[in-house]
Amino acid sequence: MGRNTMTQYQIINLSDLFGQTAKLADLDRYITEAARMAGDGNDVVLTGPGPVWLYLAIAHGLHGRARSLTYRSPVTGDVVIFDHNPF
């Protein structure tokens, strides 16, 4: 994944953001927490069980904040969502 094997990734397991069930009413809190976990200008990996709407909202919330965003799944492997790394 990525061009540099020494790259450190901030890994966010979406299931860590909610309890048993993700609630749309808590979406702002999930986005805020994911942004805190991602930091600024980092390469970020989203993984873990969660609803598609949550993945999409978190990805949107991290655009412009993360240098790159990757979705990781045991089924698909790594899928780059965006990569703004100039190298």
Secondary structure, DSSP 8 states (H G I E B T S, - for coil): --S-TT--EEEEEGGGGSSSS--GGGHHHHHHHHHHHH-SS-EEEEESS--HHHHHHHHHHHBTTBSEEEEEETTTEEEEEEE----
